[in-house]
Amino acid sequence: MAISAFFIPSVNLMGAGCLQQAVDSMQAQGFKRALIVTDAGLVKTGLAQKVSTLLANADIQSVVFDGVHPNPTCANVNAGLALLQEKQCDVVISLGGGSPHDCAKGIALVAVNGGKIQDYEGVDKSAKPQLPLVAINTTAGTASEMTRFCIITDEARHIKMAIVDKHTTPILSVNDPETMAGMPPSLTAATGMDALTHAIEAYVSTIATPITDACALKAISLIVAYLPRAVENGQDMEAREQMAYAQFLAGMAFNNASLGYVHAMAHQLGGFYDLPHGVCNAVLLPHVQVFNSKVAAARLADVGVALGVKASAEEAIQAIRTLAATVGIPAGLTQLGVKEQDIPVLATNALKDACGFTNPLQASHEEICAIYRAAM
């Protein structure tokens, strides 16, 4: 078997009330000035102010950068970096879901390595670890708080850049379900289906290992059990906590086994149309697995068992469709505004995305186009 590496933050805090423990840890490490990277919505909820107050009580000054877009851009990274340099911050805190985490990674990476964020597109392009990053998660889906993946939209090229770099791994991840209670049902559904996609793509990946397999299958079984509950009642704290564990397990899986064509194709939809990542993944997931079943039927049968259905690829794919419908995911890409005439350029860009390299079956341009069309 080939040599494998397993990447994860050195410390990961889980459970209700662990946010305070994270601040205590930062104080113990001697941090003095923090840049809090978040979005305007989390400022409005008061959560950013709560974090600032906790930091102040620990003698850590902070400044808030709330300019993160739902699909963070190079311009967002540049603006946050300018504020970090102006205030001479020695630590970055990301507060939110995948968008603030990814933007914060971009800021922290360029702060130490120089140049511009576009220089780091691809795998392990940086020379030095980023500025210390503490990632406080408020959604249960992306797992960006604990991965080495950073997705930034290049506005000039209308594409999402996949930056996969060991140096973007946070030093501390924080999953406090109390910060997730305010997530609306649509975001809960989209991020939950994102986590399911992470787990399934990691399980059928060409570089899966027994460790990533165990994480992926447990994540799948938790998601099918608890996602509908979390969507139905956001105050169901058991469901929130179990979804936090599920998305973290899925993150452990894909952070080390990587992903596949669902993500490679979804990134293009996000970059081209500015669409929500989790929804794009959810729509594409069953269609890509139909393609993968030509070579990964046995693996998909295992996924079916984890989803609670008969052990066959067909049953697994149907269970994915059923779960997506149950939590209110749109039926196809047409509903999201995707246009048939754009499919060839979307397919061209998808084939360049690093996430596709570990898909169990490599596709031609024609086959990627066919998957997009099937998902319309």
C-alpha positions in Angstrom: 0.0 0.0 0.0 1.2 3.5 -0.8 2.4 5.8 2.0 -0.5 8.0 3.3 -0.5 11.1 5.5 -3.2 12.2 7.9 -3.8 15.9 8.4 -5.9 17.4 11.2 -5.6 20.4 13.5 -3.5 19.6 16.6 -6.5 20.5 18.9 -10.2 20.2 18.2 -12.8 21.3 20.7 -16.3 19.7 20.5 -19.5 20.2 22.5 -21.8 22.8 24.0 -19.9 25.6 25.8 -16.5 24.8 24.3 -16.2 28.4 22.8 -15.0 29.7 26.2 -12.4 26.9 26.4 -11.1 28.0 23.0 -10.6 31.6 24.2 -8.8 30.3 27.3 -6.5 28.3 25.1 -5.7 31.4 23.0 -4.9 33.4 26.1 -2.6 30.6 27.3 -0.7 30.8 24.0 -0.1 34.5 24.4 -2.0 35.9 21.5 -2.5 39.7 21.8 -4.3 41.0 18.6 -6.9 38.9 16.7 -8.5 39.5 13.3 -12.0 38.0 13.4 -13.0 37.0 9.8 -16.7 36.7 9.4 -19.7 37.9 7.4 -22.3 40.7 7.9 -25.0 38.1 8.9 -23.1 36.9 11.9 -22.3 40.4 13.0 -26.1 41.1 12.9 -26.8 38.1 15.1 -24.4 39.4 17.8 -22.2 36.4 17.6 -19.1 38.3 16.4 -19.6 40.8 19.3 -19.9 37.8 21.7 -16.5 36.5 20.5 -14.9 40.0 20.8 -16.2 40.3 24.3 -14.8 36.9 25.3 -11.5 37.8 23.8 -11.4 41.2 25.6 -12.1 39.4 28.9 -9.0 37.4 28.1 -6.9 40.5 27.4 -6.9 39.8 23.6 -7.7 42.8 21.4 -9.7 42.1 18.3 -10.9 43.8 15.1 -13.7 42.4 12.9 -13.5 41.9 9.2 -17.1 41.2 8.1 -16.6 41.6 4.3 -16.7 37.9 3.4 -19.1 37.0 0.5 -20.9 33.6 0.5 -18.4 32.5 -2.2 -15.3 34.3 -0.9 -13.2 36.2 -3.5 -9.7 37.3 -4.0 -10.9 40.8 -3.3 -12.2 39.6 0.1 -8.8 38.1 0.9 -7.0 41.3 -0.1 -9.3 43.5 2.0 -9.0 41.3 5.1 -5.2 41.1 4.7 -5.0 44.9 4.5 -6.9 45.2 7.8 -4.7 42.5 9.4 -1.5 44.3 8.4 -2.9 47.7 9.5 -3.8 46.4 13.0 -0.7 44.2 13.2 -2.7 41.1 14.3 -0.8 38.0 15.5 -3.7 35.5 15.1 -6.7 35.1 12.8 -10.0 33.8 14.0 -12.6 32.6 11.4 -16.2 32.7 12.6 -18.9 31.1 10.5 -19.1 28.4 7.9 -17.0 27.5 5.0 -16.9 31.0 3.5 -15.3 32.8 6.5 -13.0 29.8 7.2 -11.7 29.8 3.6 -11.3 33.5 3.4 -9.4 33.5 6.7 -7.1 30.7 5.5 -6.3 32.8 2.4 -5.6 35.9 4.6 -3.4 33.9 7.0 -1.5 32.1 4.2 -0.6 35.3 2.2 0.2 37.2 5.4 3.2 34.9 6.0 4.1 33.7 2.4 3.6 36.9 0.5 2.4 37.4 -3.1 -1.3 37.0 -3.8 -3.7 34.2 -3.1 -3.8 33.2 -6.8 -0.2 32.0 -6.4 -1.3 29.2 -4.2 -3.9 27.5 -6.4 -3.2 23.8 -6.5 -1.5 21.5 -4.0 1.1 22.5 -1.4 2.3 25.7 -3.2 3.3 27.6 0.0 6.7 27.5 1.7 5.7 28.4 5.3 2.8 27.7 7.7 0.2 30.5 7.7 -0.4 32.9 10.6 -2.0 30.9 13.5 -5.7 30.3 12.7 -8.4 29.5 15.2 -11.6 28.3 13.4 -14.9 28.7 15.2 -17.6 26.8 13.3 -21.3 27.9 13.1 -22.5 25.4 10.5 -22.4 21.6 10.2 -21.2 20.9 6.7 -18.1 22.2 5.2 -15.6 21.0 7.8 -13.4 23.8 6.6 -12.6 24.6 10.2 -10.4 21.5 10.3 -9.2 20.9 6.7 -6.3 21.9 4.5 -8.7 22.9 1.7 -9.3 26.5 0.9 -11.7 27.5 -1.9 -11.5 31.1 -3.2 -13.3 32.6 -6.2 -11.1 34.3 -8.8 -13.5 37.0 -10.0 -11.4 37.7 -13.1 -11.6 34.1 -14.4 -15.1 33.3 -12.9 -13.7 30.1 -11.3 -13.3 28.7 -7.9 -9.6 28.0 -7.1 -9.0 24.9 -5.1 -6.1 25.5 -2.7 -5.1 22.3 -1.0 -2.2 23.0 1.3 -1.0 21.5 4.6 -0.1 25.0 5.7 -3.7 26.1 5.7 -4.7 23.7 8.5 -6.0 25.7 11.6 -4.2 25.2 14.9 -7.5 24.9 16.7 -11.0 24.0 15.6 -14.1 24.8 17.6 -17.5 23.1 17.1 -19.9 24.4 19.7 -23.4 23.4 18.8 -24.8 26.4 20.7 -23.3 28.6 17.9 -25.3 26.6 15.3 -28.8 26.9 16.8 -29.6 30.0 14.7 -28.9 28.3 11.3 -32.0 28.5 9.1 -33.5 25.3 7.7 -32.3 25.9 4.2 -28.7 26.5 5.3 -28.9 23.5 7.7 -30.0 21.3 4.7 -27.4 22.6 2.3 -24.4 22.3 4.7 -25.6 18.8 5.8 -25.8 17.6 2.3 -22.3 19.1 1.7 -21.1 16.9 4.6 -22.7 13.8 3.1 -21.0 14.6 -0.2 -17.6 14.9 1.6 -18.1 11.5 3.2 -19.3 9.7 0.1 -16.6 11.2 -2.2 -13.9 10.3 0.3 -15.2 6.7 0.6 -15.1 6.1 -3.1 -11.8 8.0 -3.6 -8.8 6.3 -5.1 -6.7 7.2 -2.1 -9.1 6.2 0.7 -7.6 4.3 3.7 -9.1 2.3 6.5 -8.9 5.4 8.7 -10.8 7.6 6.2 -13.3 4.8 5.5 -14.2 4.5 9.1 -14.7 8.2 9.4 -16.8 8.4 6.2 -19.2 5.6 7.0 -19.9 6.8 10.6 -20.5 10.3 9.2 -23.0 9.0 6.6 -25.0 7.1 9.3 -25.1 10.1 11.6 -26.2 12.4 8.8 -29.1 10.2 7.6 -30.3 10.0 11.3 -29.9 13.6 12.4 -30.0 15.9 9.4 -33.8 15.7 8.9 -34.2 16.5 12.6 -31.9 19.5 12.5 -33.7 20.9 9.5 -37.1 20.4 11.1 -36.2 21.9 14.5 -33.0 24.1 14.7 -33.3 24.1 18.5 -32.9 20.3 18.6 -29.5 20.4 20.4 -28.9 16.6 20.2 -29.4 16.8 16.4 -27.1 19.9 16.2 -24.4 18.2 18.2 -24.5 14.9 16.3 -24.4 16.8 13.0 -21.4 18.7 14.3 -19.7 15.4 14.9 -20.9 14.0 11.5 -19.5 16.9 9.5 -16.2 16.7 11.4 -15.9 13.0 10.7 -16.6 13.7 7.0 -13.9 16.4 7.2 -11.4 13.9 8.6 -12.2 11.6 5.7 -12.0 14.0 2.8 -9.1 16.0 4.3 -7.0 12.9 3.8 -8.7 10.9 1.0 -9.7 14.0 -1.0 -12.9 14.3 -3.1 -14.1 13.7 -6.6 -16.1 15.0 -9.5 -19.1 16.3 -7.4 -16.9 18.9 -5.9 -14.9 19.6 -9.1 -18.2 20.2 -10.9 -19.9 22.1 -8.1 -17.0 24.5 -7.8 -17.6 25.6 -11.4 -21.3 26.3 -10.7 -20.4 28.4 -7.7 -17.7 30.3 -9.5 -19.8 30.9 -12.7 -23.2 31.6 -11.2 -22.4 32.5 -7.5 -24.5 29.6 -6.3 -24.5 28.0 -2.8 -21.9 25.3 -2.7 -23.9 22.8 -0.6 -26.9 22.9 -2.8 -24.8 22.4 -6.0 -23.2 19.3 -4.3 -26.5 17.9 -3.3 -28.0 18.2 -6.8 -24.9 16.7 -8.5 -24.2 13.9 -5.9 -26.5 11.1 -7.2 -25.7 11.8 -10.8 -21.9 11.6 -10.3 -22.4 8.3 -8.3 -24.4 6.8 -11.2 -21.2 7.5 -13.3 -18.9 6.1 -10.5 -21.0 3.0 -10.1 -19.4 1.6 -13.2 -16.2 0.9 -11.1 -17.2 1.6 -7.5 -20.5 -0.4 -7.1 -19.2 -2.3 -4.2 -18.1 0.8 -2.3 -21.4 2.5 -3.1 -23.2 -0.6 -1.7 -21.3 0.0 1.6 -22.6 3.6 1.5 -26.1 2.2 1.1 -25.7 0.1 4.3 -24.6 3.3 6.1 -27.7 5.1 4.8 -29.8 2.3 6.1 -30.9 0.6 2.8 -30.1 -2.6 1.0 -26.5 -3.2 0.0 -26.5 -2.1 -3.7 -25.3 0.9 -5.5 -28.7 1.6 -7.0 -30.3 1.6 -3.5 -27.6 3.9 -2.2 -28.2 6.4 -5.0 -31.9 6.3 -4.4 -31.4 6.9 -0.7 -29.3 10.0 -1.5 -32.1 11.3 -3.7 -34.7 10.6 -1.0 -32.7 12.4 1.8 -32.1 15.4 -0.5 -35.8 15.7 -1.2 -36.7 15.2 2.4 -34.6 18.2 3.4 -35.8 20.4 0.6 -33.0 20.4 -1.9 -34.0 21.6 -5.5 -34.6 18.7 -7.9 -32.2 20.0 -10.6 -29.7 22.6 -11.9 -32.3 24.3 -14.0 -34.0 25.5 -10.9 -30.7 27.1 -9.9 -30.5 29.1 -13.1 -27.8 26.9 -14.8 -27.9 27.3 -18.6 -27.4 24.4 -21.0 -25.1 26.5 -23.3 -22.6 27.0 -20.5 -22.1 23.3 -19.9 -19.0 22.9 -22.2 -17.0 25.6 -20.4 -18.1 24.3 -17.0 -16.9 20.9 -18.0 -13.6 22.2 -19.2 -13.0 23.9 -15.9 -14.2 21.0 -13.8 -11.6 18.7 -15.4 -8.8 21.1 -14.2 -10.1 21.1 -10.6 -7.7 19.3 -8.2 -10.7 17.6 -6.5 -11.4 15.5 -9.5 -8.0 13.8 -9.6 -9.1 11.2 -7.0 -12.5 10.3 -8.5 -12.7 6.5 -8.9 -13.2 6.8 -12.6 -11.6 9.5 -14.8 -14.0 11.1 -17.2 -13.8 12.7 -20.7 -15.1 16.2 -21.4 -18.1 14.6 -23.1 -18.9 12.5 -20.0 -18.7 15.5 -17.6 -21.0 17.4 -20.0 -23.4 14.4 -19.9 -23.4 14.4 -16.0 -24.2 18.1 -16.0 -27.1 17.5 -18.5 -28.5 14.6 -16.5 -28.5 16.9 -13.4 -30.4 19.7 -15.2 
